[in-house]
Amino acid sequence: MGRVMDNINISNARIGFRNFSGKEGQYNPAGNRNFAVFLDDVNEAKKLEAEGWNVRWLKSRNEDEESQPILSVKVAFGAYPPKIVLVSKKGLSQLGEDEINILDWADIKSVDLTIRPYNYEVRGKFGVKAYVKTMYITIQEDQWEHKYVDHPDTAQDSIGGCGNCEICDGSCK
C-alpha cells in the first residue's frame, strides 16, 4: 500500500455522529472532536478502504439493503487547523476551536467538505486517518430568522457597553 496524498472533496455531504465539542463518551475519549461522513458510492468506499482509509460499514436494519459505508473524520486545531465556515443569510462566519461545538446541535442544511489524509504507521500497521481541511456548513434557518435579522440588540444597550467585546464596562460609549 502506497501513501495516500490526495484530498477527498465531497459536495453536499451527509454527516452524522457529530462530536465537534469533543465530549467524552462510550466510544470517544475526551477532547477527540470528530464526525462521520456517509459515503453514498459503495465502489468508491471500497476503493478508499483498499487505500487504507478507515471506512466503517453500518449494518442495515433492512435485510434487503446493503451496509452503509461511513468515514470517521477528525477535527483538530493543532499544526494544520481546519477552515470551517458557517453559512447563513447573514453571511459567512469562520468558526474556531471555541465556537465549533455549536455544530453538534445545529440544524444543518448542507455541507461541502474537503478531507485531508494523514498517513500513519503504528507497530507495523499502516493506514490513513481523515482530517477536516475545509468545511462549509449551511444552516437551516427557521422561518423567523430572516424577519428579525436586521433588528438591533436593544438588550445590550440596557446593560451598558458597546456589545462588541466581552469585558466592556460601558466606558466606550
Secondary structure, 3 states (H helix, E strand, C coil): CCCCCCCEEECCCEEEEEECCCCCECCECCCCCEEEEECCCHHHHHHHHHHCECEEEECCCCCCCCCEEEEEEECCCCCCCCEEEEEECCEEEEECCCCHHHHHCCCEEEEEEEEEEEEEEECCEEEEEEEEEEEEEEECCCCCHHHHCCCCCHHHHHHCCCCCCCCCCCCCC
